[in-house]
Amino acid sequence: MTLNASSENRISDSSDDPLLEIAARQLPYHSKTLDVGSHRLRYLDEGSSSGDQPTILCVHGNPTWSFYYRKVIERFSPNIRVVAIDHLGCGRSEKPAKEDFPYTLAGHRDNLISLIDHLNLKNIVLLAHDWGGAIGLSAAHARLQQLAGVILLNTAGFPPPYMPWRISACRWPIVGTPAVRGLNLFAKAAITMAMSRTTLSNDAKEGLLAPYNNWENRVAIDRFVRDIPTRRSHPTYQTLADLEAGLKDFADLPIQLIWGMKDWCFRPECLRRFEQAWPHAKTLELPTTGHYVLEDSPEETLAAIEAFLPTISR
């Protein structure tokens, strides 16, 4: 993989950057491209689905990228299709300046809808984590007839019921953006704070951090943090309120909730909100697991996904 020095600031798949080479070794899949507006989005598309087989659509949050789903791709792509997006500003996707892309929930949702349409995805099983839950659910709601099931990992689909102080501090005037974009404190803190049961390997740490190696490449991390609405006047508040109102429309679908109960960010009350909206959903509570569910408890999570897939109606 390489960091293109052009003003487009794109990451491609061959490079002399050591961190990106580490990521490439652990995520040995060629990323494909889709132009969304004037920007280039990248995604992974592995395996194949024939007939009415499901396609797993993996949607990451902040500050991760498609790398977070590497074990899902490895486990399931030999048998079914797995697609994993890199949101604009993340992973291998182009990282436009904040003046050139809004970096809002609605903007990321619309890009994901464009990808669904571009690939003509059918029988989608949405697999989403963190901000990817709101992005993925919003996009899936717009393409509900193409959705076959939902798997959520520590996320939300409603206006935030609270603001963790560790995230609020990253929004402080004057110091917030320099800390997030200059010192990379948000992403660096996540590789420890998002774990509870285990510790990330050095390879995993380097892979997660690889795309976010300078000020320009951390623009999305900062904008995600600032897109969390704490008041009704924030433009993303209504987007989340609309999503919450639409959660009932998923009620007839198979749903699996997999939750790290030691997550200080998307705490168990977020899980309870989903259970209230979807009383038929299956829930797997992981008592000692933190926010990075697929990193902290990979085998339990992958086993739950594997057990869930045969329940999808075909």
N, C-alpha and C positions, 0 to 999 in steps of 0.2 A: 504494500500500500504506500501511497505517497501523498504528501501535502503539496498540492499544486500552488506555486507561488503567484499565480495570476490573481487578479482582483476578484475573480469568482470564488476563490478559496475553496476548491473542491478537493475531496479526498478520493483518490482512485485506488486500484487494487495492486499496485506494485510500488515498492518504495525502498528508500534507504533510511527512513526514520526508524530507529530501533524499537520504540514503543509500538508503532503501527505494525512493524514486522511481527512483534509478539502477538498482537491481536490477530493478525492474518494467520499465524500458525494455529491459533486456538479456534479460529473461525474460518476454516479453509473453504469458503464458498465464494464464488464470484458474485459481486453485487451488480444488480441491474439498475437501469435508470429510467426515470419518468420525469419529463418536464412539467412542472406545475407553475403556470404563469411564466415568468422569466427566470425561474430557478429550477435547479436540478435536484430531484429527490432520488435517493437510492433505497433499494430493498433487496432482500434475499428471497429466492423462489426455488425451493428444493423439493425433490420428490414429485410425484404426480398422483392425481386422483382421476379415476375413471368412473363413468356412470354417476351413481349417486353417492360416491364416497365423500366424506367431509374434507374440507380444507381448513387447517388450523391457521388462523390469522393472528399473529403475535404483535401486540402493540405495547411498546415500552413507555416508561415514564421519565422522570428527571431525578438524577443526572445519568441515566443509563443509555443504552442503544441496543441494536439488534444482538449484540454480543451477549446480553443478558439471557437470551433464549437459545444459546448455542447447544445446551444439553437437550432441549426440546427438539431441535432440528436433528441432532444426532440420533435421538431415540426414535423419532416418528417418521422422518422423511424416507427411510427405506420402504415404507408401506403406504404412506399417504402424503399429500402435498402440504408443505409448511411454508407460509409466507411471513416474513418479518420485516417491518418497515423501519427505516431510520427517519424520524421526523426532520424537517428542515432545521438546520442548526445543530443536528445531532449525528453521531456516528460518521458514516462516510458521506452523508448528504451535504449539499452546499450549505454554507453558513453565512447567509446574507446579513448585512448590518441591520440593526433594529429599525432603521429608517426605511428599509427596503422590503421588510416583511413584518406583519403585525405581531407575530409570536403570541397569538391568543388561542384559547381553546377552540374557538370557531375556525380560526385559520388552519390549525392542525387537523381538525375534523374534516374540513373541506378537502384537504390534501389526501386524507385517508379515503374519503369517498371517491376521489379521482382515481386512486390506486385500485379500489374495488372494481370500479367501472372499467378501467384500462385492462385489468386482468380477467374481467367478466367472471368474477368469483361467484360460485354457487355453493350451497350447503356449507356455509361458513360456520366454523366454531371459533368464536372470538376468545382469545386468550390474552388477558390484559392485566397490567400491574401499575400501581401508582397513578400518575396522570394519564397513563394509557387507558385506564378504566373509563374515565370521563370522555376521553377522545374516542375510544373504540365504541363505547355504548352510543354516543351521539351519532357516529357514522353508521353504526349498525341499525339504529332506529330509522335512519333515512333510507336504508336498504333492507327493511325488515323481512321482506319476502325471500331474501337470499340467505337469511340467517337460520342455522340449524341448532345452535346451542351456544352457551356462554360459560366460560370459566374465568373467574376473577380471583386475583391474588392481591390482597391488601391494597384497596383502592377506595374510591368514592364515586357516587353518581348523583351528587346533590351539593348545594352550597355548603362550604365547610362549617361544621358545628363548633370549631375551635381553631386557634392558630398556635401550634407549638412554638415555644419561645425560641427554640433553636433555628426555626425557619424565620420567625419574625425578626430576629437579629440580622438576618441577611438582607432585610428590606430597610434597615435604618438609613436615614438620610446621610449623605456624605461618605459614610464608611461602608455601606452595604455592597454597592457595586464594586468598589476596589477590592473588597474582601473576596467576593465571588469570582470576579473576572481577573483580578490582578494576582491574588494569592491562591486562587482555586480552592478556597476553604470549604465551599459547599460540597464539591465532588470528593475532596480528600476526606472530609469528615464522614461522608456517607459510607466509605469502604470499611469504617469501623463501627459507626453508630447504627448502621442498618443491619448489623449482625448481632445475634444474641447467643445462639447455641454453639456456633463454631466461629472460626476465624478464616477470613478469605486467604487463599494462597497468594503468593507474590505474583504468580502469573495472572490470576483473576483480577487482582488489584491493578496491575499494569494494563490489562485488557480493558477494564472498565474506564480507566483514566485516559487511555491512548488518544482518543479523538479530541480531547480537551486540553491541549498542550500549550495554549497561549491565549492572550486577551481576546483576540478576534474569535477564536474557536470556542469560547465560553459564553458567547452571546445568548444562546438559547437557555443555558442553565440559569442565568440571571433573569431572563424574561419569564421563564416558567415560574420562578419564585414570585415575581411581581404580578403575575396574572392570577394569583390566588385572591379571590374577592373577599374582603372583610366588611364590605358595606354594600347595600343594595344599588348604590349609584355606580359601582364598578361594572363595566360592560360585560364581564364574564359571569357576574352573578346571575343575570337573567338566562344566560346559556345553560348554566347548571340548574336553575330553577325549572326551566323547560324540560331538561333531561329528567329531573326527579319526577315531574308530572307524567312523563312518558314511560316510566319504569313499569307501570302496569301492563304496557303493551308487550312486554317480554314474558308475561306470566304463563303462557302456554308452552314455552320452550324448556327443554332440559337445561338446568343451571347447576353448576358446581362452584361452591365458594370454598377456597382454600386459604386459611388465615393464620399468619404468624401472630400469636397472641401476646408476644413481647414487643410488638411494634409500638414505638412511642409516637409515631406519626399518624398512621391510619389505625387508630386504636380499636379495641373490640366494639366500641359503640358504633363504629362505621359498619362492621359486620352485622350488628343487630338491626341497623337501618335497612340493609339489604334483605335480611331475613323477614322483616315486617312487610316489605314490598313483595317478596317472593316466598311465601311460606312453604311452597313445595320444593324449594331448592335443597340440594344436598350440601351439607357443610362438613368440612374437615378442619377442626381446630388443632393447630400445632402448638402445644402449650409453651414450649421453650424457644420458639422460633421468632426471629426479628423480621424487619421489613423486607429484606432481600430474600424472599421465601425460597426462590429457586437456587440461591447460593447457600442459604443456611440449612435447608432441609431438602436437598435435591431428590433423593430417592423416594421419600414419602410423597413429594409433590408430583413427580413423574409417574409414580404408581397410581395416584389418584386420577391423574389425567388419563392414563391408560385404561383404568377401570371405567371411567366416565364415557369414553368415546363409543363403546358398543351400545350405550343407551340412546344414542342419537337416532331418531326415526329416519328411515330411508325409504 
